[in-house]
């Protein structure tokens, strides 16, 4: 048996492949996952003797391994659009060689044999989120000596960790008498990763048992910051080239150092309550104690609750609840004759914890309820951190969300080798049904359709029936109908009232095709930023104002595109540092909490976006001849700096806040802004809090 390893040097070919001729292919697998290092997945290929080159670009592996039963005539055939190059197997040696067909097809191939690698250890073994810490990384050579020119590479965790800024030589301590070592620190080429250390044997040999110590820290700052969310095992990964020939063995996960990241001490409170109530209804709330980075953390003590009209605290209703595990509930029963109508503030406070507020609006015409949820995030199925089960559980128990959807990437759900057992959407649909609880927690079946050129869209289904995936710009196994362009996916679901296909402009989007029946909402905010001001995301791609001016009608959604798998966490920073905004939320108006009602609310434009805070908005805009009658009840979690009504000719009205009050009720008549040659008529509300948090509601006439 011969084992060959392939590395991508320059593979951009969409048609290139490698055929293995005159041999039996025992397996083809990806090793050392880029986003999940422990991944080693066997490929299930339509042609078991062919490796398609697009897999190098999109399957998220550092290397590919092919095991062959060779014959004297075994060879490799490199092919691209009719051009071929034959490589006899003896030409593939234990030294790395580059083989090329064109500028878009350049690949490295070498023979590989296993040897026992060294071991990475890290201390401390447990740190708190965002703790300033010095990580001591030690490496001990295994059974194979590392000769002159050999290297050890150590990769620190994801880029949400801090980065050292001192000279690496001042933090490097070899323990060997038989070799001279040098060390280089450099950013990892992939922006979502951490710091890469490369240690080279410049002279002599590192013998089994030799070691070195590396301090991953900033000496001037007395440490680096750990990641902002808890995780049981965060790995410091490694590769070893013992021969100096450039052939790296990845260090097995069992030999890699790992650290447990735990939540910090209690610092704040998360509140969740029904914010649109009728005068005769009881008011109930849930609360959860969090650390300073919005992670649930245990707390035992008494929390004081106050309920009062936004205009005055004088007649506040008070409660105290005892919290034993960081969780609590409370209920206020309606008084005789019911609650007085108007805007209220619910406040939770405790010594040592940040006071938290939530606004409620009580009115006899509240025939709809207000629900918050997350529609766009990823699990470990598509380069996220935690499992599908963890994702849905976290949204309900820790995020205190009302509804949730998991939007893993289309091609990874059906074509990534580690996910073959999921049966396309079968596993996701099954879990959605397990966690779906009408009246308490609604889960939607969905996925993210990916188009490399124009942008991405999320596909959602109203029920668990007829849920199909049509992959976008990549279809490696060639077993599924492919929809590489926007027009293809829209036509595939044309006439399906149970499907929504929603662009996320927050990461840039070119609207090449438009179907107003399927595309009823747009994600305007996520951890990428917000697309009202396009410089916040992609200045080269239009924001949502451009599409409103074109006359497109859509509700606004707030999302995440998070890859840490914790919907509703809403703290700053994700697994990847380029996701530098808070997780947003979508709010919907619905008569009750069910999967179908959440879907219908989005379809009927009854939804709005927030930057992660539960900012209450109830508004309507009614035409009255040449004027418009505006009603708006706005209530925040912090004092409001202002409410803006914005139209196709700019700002129509600014209702400034007083910097003290978290809410207001507005009734006004404004001149109507008719369409111009450059822009269709449109209006939307933007609420801004003193702390910078925002909400946007599109007022579709």
C-alpha positions in Angstrom: 0.0 0.0 0.0 1.2 3.5 -0.9 -0.1 6.6 0.8 0.1 9.9 -1.1 -0.5 13.3 0.3 -1.7 16.3 -1.7 -1.4 20.0 -0.8 -2.9 22.9 -2.6 -0.2 25.2 -4.0 -2.4 27.1 -6.5 -5.7 25.4 -7.3 -8.4 27.7 -8.7 -9.5 25.3 -11.4 -13.2 24.5 -11.5 -12.7 21.6 -13.8 -9.4 20.1 -12.8 -9.1 16.6 -11.3 -6.6 13.8 -10.6 -7.2 10.3 -11.9 -5.5 7.3 -10.3 -4.9 4.8 -13.0 -4.0 1.1 -13.0 -4.4 0.7 -9.2 -7.0 0.3 -6.5 -7.9 3.3 -4.5 -8.5 2.2 -0.9 -9.5 5.6 0.4 -9.4 9.3 -0.1 -9.8 11.5 2.9 -9.2 15.0 4.1 -7.0 15.5 7.1 -6.3 18.4 9.5 -9.5 20.5 9.0 -8.8 24.2 8.8 -11.6 25.2 11.1 -12.0 21.9 12.9 -8.5 20.5 13.2 -9.6 17.1 14.5 -11.5 16.4 11.3 -10.3 13.4 9.3 -13.1 12.5 6.9 -13.3 9.8 4.2 -14.6 11.1 0.9 -17.6 9.5 -0.7 -16.9 10.2 -4.4 -19.1 9.3 -7.4 -15.9 8.2 -9.2 -13.8 6.4 -6.5 -10.6 6.8 -8.6 -10.9 10.6 -9.1 -10.2 13.5 -6.9 -11.8 16.8 -8.0 -9.6 19.8 -7.4 -12.4 22.2 -6.2 -12.3 20.1 -3.0 -9.0 21.8 -2.2 -10.7 25.2 -2.3 -13.8 24.5 -0.4 -13.6 21.4 1.8 -11.6 23.1 4.5 -8.6 20.7 4.8 -4.9 21.4 4.9 -4.1 18.1 3.1 -5.7 15.2 1.3 -4.6 11.6 1.7 -5.0 8.9 -0.9 -4.2 5.2 -0.2 -3.4 3.0 -3.2 -2.7 -0.6 -3.9 -0.2 -0.1 -6.6 0.8 -2.1 -9.7 3.9 -1.6 -11.9 1.8 0.6 -14.2 0.2 2.8 -11.6 0.3 6.5 -12.5 -1.5 9.8 -11.8 -3.2 11.6 -14.5 -3.7 15.4 -14.0 -6.5 16.7 -16.2 -8.0 20.2 -16.9 -10.3 21.0 -19.8 -8.7 18.5 -22.2 -5.1 19.1 -21.1 -3.5 16.1 -19.4 -0.2 15.3 -17.7 0.8 11.8 -16.7 2.9 11.2 -13.6 4.4 7.7 -13.1 4.1 6.7 -9.5 7.9 6.4 -9.0 8.1 10.1 -9.8 6.3 10.8 -6.5 8.8 10.5 -3.7 9.1 11.4 0.0 10.3 14.8 -1.0 7.6 17.4 -1.8 7.3 18.0 -5.6 5.2 20.6 -7.3 3.2 19.5 -10.4 1.4 22.0 -12.6 -0.9 22.0 -15.6 -1.6 25.7 -15.7 -1.6 28.8 -13.6 -4.9 27.6 -12.0 -3.7 24.0 -11.4 -0.6 23.7 -9.3 -0.4 20.9 -6.8 2.1 19.4 -4.4 2.3 15.6 -4.0 4.5 13.4 -1.9 4.7 9.9 -0.3 3.9 9.8 3.3 4.6 7.4 6.2 3.7 7.9 9.8 6.1 8.5 12.6 5.6 9.3 16.3 5.4 13.0 16.8 6.2 15.0 19.9 3.7 16.4 22.4 2.4 19.9 23.1 1.4 20.9 26.6 -0.1 24.2 27.7 -0.6 25.8 31.1 -2.7 27.0 32.7 -5.2 24.4 31.8 -8.2 26.5 32.8 -8.8 30.2 32.1 -11.8 32.5 32.4 -13.2 34.4 29.4 -11.3 37.5 28.5 -8.8 36.8 31.3 -5.4 38.3 30.7 -3.1 35.3 30.8 0.3 34.0 29.9 0.0 30.7 28.1 3.1 28.5 28.6 3.5 26.2 25.6 6.0 23.4 25.9 7.0 20.9 23.2 8.7 17.6 23.9 10.3 15.7 21.0 8.7 12.2 20.4 10.3 9.0 19.1 11.7 10.6 15.9 14.7 13.0 16.1 14.3 16.3 14.4 17.3 16.9 12.2 18.9 20.1 10.8 16.4 22.0 8.8 13.5 20.3 10.5 10.7 22.4 11.9 7.9 22.4 14.5 4.9 24.6 13.9 2.5 25.5 16.7 -0.8 27.3 15.9 -2.6 29.2 18.7 -6.4 29.3 19.0 -8.8 31.3 16.9 -8.3 35.0 16.3 -10.7 36.0 19.0 -7.7 35.5 21.3 -5.3 38.3 21.9 -2.0 38.5 19.9 1.5 38.9 21.3 3.3 42.1 20.5 6.8 41.5 22.0 9.8 40.0 20.3 9.3 36.3 20.1 13.0 35.6 20.9 12.4 37.1 24.4 9.7 34.5 25.0 11.5 31.3 23.7 13.5 29.0 26.0 15.1 25.8 24.4 16.1 22.9 26.6 18.6 20.9 24.5 22.3 20.3 24.3 22.4 18.9 20.8 20.7 21.5 18.6 20.5 25.2 17.9 17.0 26.5 17.4 15.4 29.7 15.9 11.9 30.8 16.3 9.6 33.0 14.1 6.2 34.4 14.9 3.8 35.3 12.1 0.1 35.8 11.6 -1.6 32.7 10.2 -2.5 33.2 6.5 -6.1 32.5 7.2 -7.5 35.5 9.0 -9.8 33.6 11.3 -6.9 31.7 12.9 -4.5 32.8 15.6 -0.7 33.1 15.7 1.7 30.6 14.0 5.0 29.9 15.6 7.7 28.1 13.5 10.7 26.7 15.4 13.6 25.5 13.1 16.6 23.3 13.9 19.4 25.5 12.5 22.2 23.2 13.6 22.5 19.7 15.1 19.6 17.4 16.0 16.7 17.6 18.5 16.7 14.2 20.2 13.8 12.4 21.8 13.0 13.9 25.1 14.5 17.4 24.2 12.1 20.2 24.7 11.5 24.0 24.4 9.2 26.4 26.2 7.4 29.2 24.4 5.5 32.0 26.2 2.4 33.0 24.3 1.9 36.4 25.9 2.7 40.1 25.8 5.3 40.9 28.4 4.5 44.6 28.4 0.8 44.0 28.9 1.3 41.2 31.3 -0.6 38.7 29.2 -3.0 38.3 26.3 -6.8 38.2 26.4 -8.4 34.8 26.1 -11.5 34.2 24.0 -14.8 35.8 25.0 -16.9 32.7 25.3 -16.6 29.4 27.2 -15.4 26.2 25.6 -14.5 22.9 27.2 -11.4 22.3 25.0 -9.5 24.9 23.0 -6.5 23.4 21.2 -3.0 24.6 20.5 -2.3 22.7 17.3 0.9 21.5 15.8 2.8 20.0 12.9 6.3 18.4 12.8 8.8 18.1 10.0 11.5 15.8 11.4 13.4 15.3 8.2 13.8 18.9 7.1 12.3 18.0 3.7 9.1 20.1 4.1 6.9 17.1 4.9 4.9 17.9 8.0 3.1 15.3 10.1 0.2 16.8 11.9 0.4 16.2 15.6 -2.6 14.1 16.7 -5.2 15.9 18.8 -4.4 13.6 21.8 -0.9 15.0 21.8 -1.9 18.7 21.4 -2.2 21.1 24.3 -5.6 22.2 25.3 -7.2 24.7 27.7 -10.7 24.9 29.2 -12.3 28.4 29.0 -14.9 29.1 31.6 -17.4 31.9 32.1 -16.4 34.9 34.2 -18.1 36.1 37.4 -21.6 37.5 37.4 -21.7 41.0 36.0 -25.1 41.6 34.3 -28.6 40.3 33.9 -30.5 39.2 30.7 -34.2 39.9 30.7 -36.8 38.4 28.5 -40.6 39.2 28.6 -43.6 39.7 26.4 -43.3 43.4 25.5 -46.7 43.8 23.9 -49.5 43.2 26.4 -53.1 43.9 26.8 -54.4 45.6 30.0 -56.0 42.5 31.4 -52.9 40.3 30.9 -50.4 39.2 33.5 -46.8 40.4 32.9 -44.2 37.7 33.2 -40.5 37.7 32.8 -37.4 35.4 32.7 -34.0 36.4 33.7 -30.5 34.9 33.5 -27.3 36.2 35.1 -24.3 36.7 32.7 -20.7 37.6 32.9 -19.3 40.8 31.5 -19.2 39.2 28.0 -22.8 38.0 28.0 -22.1 34.4 28.9 -24.4 32.6 31.4 -22.7 32.2 34.7 -24.0 30.9 38.1 -25.3 33.3 40.7 -26.9 32.9 44.0 -28.6 35.9 45.6 -31.5 38.2 45.6 -32.5 40.4 42.6 -34.8 43.4 42.9 -37.4 44.0 40.2 -39.3 47.2 39.5 -42.1 47.9 37.1 -43.1 51.5 36.5 -44.5 53.8 33.7 -41.8 55.3 31.6 -42.8 58.8 32.7 -42.4 58.3 36.4 -40.9 55.8 38.9 -43.1 57.1 41.8 -45.6 54.3 41.7 -43.3 51.5 40.9 -44.3 47.9 41.6 -41.6 46.1 43.4 -40.6 42.4 43.7 -37.6 40.5 45.0 -36.8 37.1 43.8 -34.3 34.6 45.0 -32.0 33.2 42.4 -30.1 30.0 43.1 -28.6 29.0 39.8 -28.5 32.2 37.9 -32.1 31.8 36.6 -35.3 33.3 37.8 -38.9 34.1 36.8 -41.5 36.6 38.0 -45.1 37.5 37.3 -47.2 40.6 37.9 -50.9 40.0 37.9 -53.1 42.6 36.3 -54.8 44.9 38.9 -58.5 45.2 39.2 -59.7 47.0 36.1 -56.5 46.1 34.3 -53.2 47.9 33.7 -53.2 51.5 32.7 -52.3 51.7 29.0 -48.9 53.1 28.0 -45.2 52.5 28.0 -43.6 50.8 31.0 -40.1 50.0 32.1 -39.1 46.7 33.8 -35.9 47.0 35.7 -33.7 44.3 37.4 -31.0 45.3 39.8 -28.6 43.7 42.3 -25.5 45.0 44.0 -22.5 44.1 41.9 -24.5 43.5 38.8 -25.3 46.0 36.0 -28.9 47.1 36.1 -30.9 45.8 33.2 -34.0 47.3 31.7 -36.7 46.2 29.3 -39.6 48.2 27.9 -43.2 47.0 27.7 -46.1 48.6 25.9 -49.6 47.9 27.2 -52.5 48.7 25.0 -56.0 47.3 24.3 -55.1 47.2 20.6 -52.2 44.8 21.1 -53.6 41.9 19.0 -50.1 40.8 18.2 -47.2 39.6 20.4 -43.5 40.4 20.0 -41.0 37.6 19.7 -37.2 37.7 19.3 -35.0 35.2 17.5 -31.9 34.3 15.6 -32.2 33.3 11.9 -28.6 33.2 10.7 -25.8 31.3 12.5 -23.7 28.2 12.1 -22.9 24.9 13.9 -19.9 22.7 13.6 -21.5 21.3 10.4 -20.2 24.4 8.6 -17.0 25.6 10.3 -18.8 26.5 13.5 -17.9 25.5 17.0 -20.7 23.5 18.6 -23.1 20.8 17.4 -26.6 21.3 16.0 -28.1 20.0 19.3 -25.9 22.5 21.3 -27.0 25.3 19.0 -30.8 24.8 19.5 -30.4 24.1 23.2 -28.3 27.3 23.8 -30.8 29.5 22.0 -33.6 28.5 24.3 -31.9 28.0 27.6 -29.1 30.6 27.5 -30.1 33.0 24.7 -33.7 33.2 26.0 -34.8 33.4 22.4 -38.3 32.8 21.3 -37.4 31.3 17.9 -34.3 30.1 16.2 -33.1 28.8 12.8 -29.8 27.2 11.9 -28.4 28.3 8.6 -25.5 25.9 7.8 -23.9 26.2 4.4 -25.7 24.4 1.6 -22.7 22.4 0.2 -21.4 21.4 3.6 -24.8 20.0 4.6 -24.9 17.6 1.7 -21.4 17.3 0.3 -18.9 17.7 3.0 -17.6 14.1 3.9 -18.1 14.6 7.6 -21.8 15.3 7.1 -22.9 12.5 4.8 -24.8 10.8 7.5 -27.0 13.8 7.9 -29.0 12.9 4.8 -29.1 16.4 3.3 -31.7 18.2 5.5 -33.0 15.1 7.2 -31.0 15.4 10.4 -31.5 19.2 10.7 -35.3 18.8 10.1 -35.4 16.0 12.8 -33.6 18.2 15.3 -35.9 21.2 14.5 -38.9 19.1 15.3 -37.3 17.8 18.5 -36.6 21.3 19.8 -39.8 22.9 18.4 -42.2 23.7 21.2 -45.2 25.8 20.1 -45.9 28.6 22.6 -42.4 28.3 24.1 -39.7 28.0 21.4 -40.1 27.9 17.6 -37.5 26.4 15.3 -37.3 26.9 11.5 -35.7 24.6 9.0 -33.3 26.5 6.8 -29.8 26.7 5.2 -27.5 29.3 3.6 -27.3 29.2 -0.2 -23.9 30.4 -1.3 -23.0 32.3 -4.4 -19.3 33.3 -4.6 -19.9 36.3 -6.8 -23.1 38.2 -6.0 -23.7 37.2 -2.4 -25.4 34.7 -0.1 -29.0 34.1 0.8 -30.7 32.1 3.5 -33.5 29.7 2.6 -36.3 29.0 5.1 -39.2 26.6 5.1 -42.6 27.1 6.7 -42.9 23.5 7.8 -40.8 20.3 7.9 -42.2 19.1 4.5 -40.6 19.3 1.1 -37.4 20.9 2.4 -34.7 20.6 -0.3 -31.2 21.9 -0.7 -29.9 23.1 -4.1 -26.2 24.0 -3.7 -24.9 27.3 -5.1 -21.5 27.8 -6.6 -20.1 24.4 -5.7 -21.3 20.9 -6.3 -18.5 18.5 -5.9 -20.2 15.2 -6.0 -22.3 16.1 -9.0 -25.2 14.1 -7.5 -27.6 17.0 -6.8 -29.3 19.7 -8.9 -27.1 22.8 -8.7 -28.3 26.4 -8.6 -25.1 28.4 -9.1 -26.9 31.8 -9.7 -29.6 33.8 -8.0 -31.9 33.2 -10.9 -31.5 29.5 -10.6 -32.4 29.2 -6.9 -35.3 31.6 -7.3 -36.7 29.6 -10.2 -36.2 26.3 -8.4 -38.6 27.5 -5.6 -40.8 29.7 -7.8 -44.5 29.4 -6.8 -43.6 28.0 -3.3 -45.5 30.1 -0.7 -43.9 27.9 2.0 -40.4 29.1 1.1 -38.5 32.4 1.8 -35.2 33.2 0.3 -33.6 36.1 2.1 -30.4 38.0 1.2 -28.0 39.2 3.8 -26.8 42.6 2.7 -24.7 42.9 5.8 -22.0 41.0 4.1 -22.5 42.6 0.7 -25.0 41.6 -1.9 -25.6 42.3 -5.6 -29.3 41.9 -6.3 -29.0 40.4 -9.8 -32.5 38.8 -9.7 -35.6 39.8 -7.6 -38.7 37.8 -6.8 -40.9 39.8 -4.4 -42.9 36.7 -3.5 -39.8 34.8 -2.2 -37.6 37.6 -1.1 -39.8 39.3 1.5 -37.1 40.4 3.9 -33.4 41.3 4.0 -30.8 40.8 6.8 -29.5 44.4 7.1 -27.4 43.8 10.2 -25.1 41.0 11.4 -21.7 40.5 13.0 -20.2 41.8 9.7 -21.8 45.2 10.3 -24.8 47.0 9.0 -25.7 48.0 5.4 -27.5 51.3 6.0 -24.1 53.0 5.8 -22.2 50.7 3.4 -18.8 51.7 4.6 -19.6 49.7 7.7 -19.4 46.5 5.6 -18.5 46.6 1.9 -18.2 50.1 0.4 -18.0 48.5 -3.0 -21.4 46.9 -2.8 -24.7 48.8 -2.4 -26.5 48.9 1.0 -30.2 48.5 1.6 -31.0 52.2 0.8 -30.0 51.5 -2.8 -32.6 48.7 -3.1 -35.4 50.6 -1.3 -34.8 53.4 -3.9 -35.3 50.8 -6.6 -38.8 50.1 -5.2 -38.1 46.7 -3.7 -40.3 45.9 -0.7 -38.8 43.9 2.2 -38.8 43.7 6.0 -35.6 44.3 7.9 -33.9 41.4 9.7 -31.1 41.4 12.3 -28.8 38.4 12.2 -25.4 37.1 13.3 -23.6 34.9 10.8 -21.9 33.8 14.0 -19.6 30.7 14.0 -19.4 30.1 17.7 -22.8 28.3 17.8 -24.4 30.3 20.6 -27.5 32.0 19.3 -28.7 34.9 21.4 -25.3 35.4 23.1 -25.2 39.0 21.7 -21.7 39.8 23.2 -18.9 41.3 21.1 -16.6 39.1 19.1 -17.1 35.7 17.5 -14.8 32.8 16.8 -13.3 34.9 14.1 -12.0 38.4 14.6 -13.3 39.7 11.3 -16.8 39.3 12.7 -16.4 42.4 14.9 -19.9 43.6 15.6 -22.5 42.2 18.1 -24.9 39.5 17.2 -28.1 41.1 16.0 -31.7 39.9 16.6 -34.9 39.7 14.5 -38.1 40.7 16.1 -41.5 39.6 14.7 -45.1 40.4 15.4 -47.3 37.3 15.6 -50.6 36.2 17.3 -48.8 33.3 19.0 -45.4 31.6 19.0 -45.4 28.8 16.4 -43.1 28.0 13.5 -45.7 28.9 11.0 -46.5 32.2 12.6 -42.9 33.3 12.7 -42.5 32.4 9.0 -45.8 34.3 8.2 -44.7 37.4 10.1 -41.5 37.6 8.0 -43.4 37.0 4.8 -46.0 39.7 5.7 -43.3 42.3 6.5 -44.1 42.1 10.2 -40.5 42.1 11.4 -37.7 44.4 12.3 -34.0 44.3 13.1 -32.0 45.2 16.2 -28.3 45.2 17.0 -28.8 42.6 19.7 -30.8 44.6 22.3 -34.5 43.8 22.8 -35.6 47.3 21.6 -39.4 47.5 21.5 -41.0 49.0 18.4 -44.6 49.3 17.5 -45.4 51.6 14.6 -47.7 52.3 11.7 -47.7 54.9 8.9 -51.1 55.7 7.4 -51.6 57.8 4.2 -54.0 60.7 4.6 -54.0 62.5 1.3 -50.7 64.5 0.9 -49.7 63.7 4.5 -48.9 60.6 6.6 -50.1 59.8 10.1 -47.4 58.3 12.2 -47.8 56.4 15.4 -44.8 54.9 17.1 -44.2 53.4 20.5 -40.4 52.9 21.1 -38.9 51.5 24.2 -35.2 50.6 24.7 -33.0 48.9 27.2 -31.2 52.2 27.7 -32.1 55.9 27.4 -33.0 56.8 23.8 -30.9 59.4 21.9 -33.5 59.7 19.2 -36.1 58.2 16.9 -35.7 59.0 13.2 -38.2 58.7 10.4 -36.2 58.4 7.2 -37.6 58.5 3.6 -36.5 58.5 0.0 -35.6 62.2 0.3 -33.7 61.9 3.5 -34.7 62.4 7.1 -38.4 63.3 7.5 -38.4 63.8 11.3 -36.0 63.5 14.2 -37.6 63.0 17.6 -34.7 63.5 20.0 -34.5 61.7 23.3 -33.7 63.4 26.6 -30.8 61.1 27.4 -32.6 59.8 30.5 -35.8 58.1 29.3 -35.7 54.7 27.6 -38.9 55.2 25.7 -41.4 57.4 24.0 -44.8 57.4 22.3 -45.0 59.5 19.1 -48.1 60.7 17.2 -47.4 63.0 14.3 -48.6 64.1 10.9 -45.9 64.6 8.3 -45.8 65.7 4.6 -45.7 62.8 2.2 -42.5 62.3 0.2 -43.4 61.3 -3.3 -41.2 59.2 -5.5 -38.6 61.0 -7.6 -36.8 60.2 -10.8 -34.0 58.7 -8.7 -35.9 56.9 -5.9 -39.2 55.2 -5.2 -41.1 56.3 -2.2 -40.1 54.6 1.1 -40.0 55.2 4.8 -38.4 53.5 7.7 -37.8 54.1 11.4 -34.5 54.0 13.2 -34.2 54.0 17.0 -30.9 54.8 18.5 -30.0 54.4 22.2 -27.5 56.5 24.1 -25.2 53.4 24.2 -25.2 53.2 20.4 -27.6 50.2 20.1 -30.1 50.5 17.3 -33.3 49.1 15.8 -34.7 49.5 12.2 -38.3 49.0 11.1 -39.4 49.3 7.4 -42.8 51.0 7.2 -44.2 49.5 4.1 -47.3 51.5 2.9 
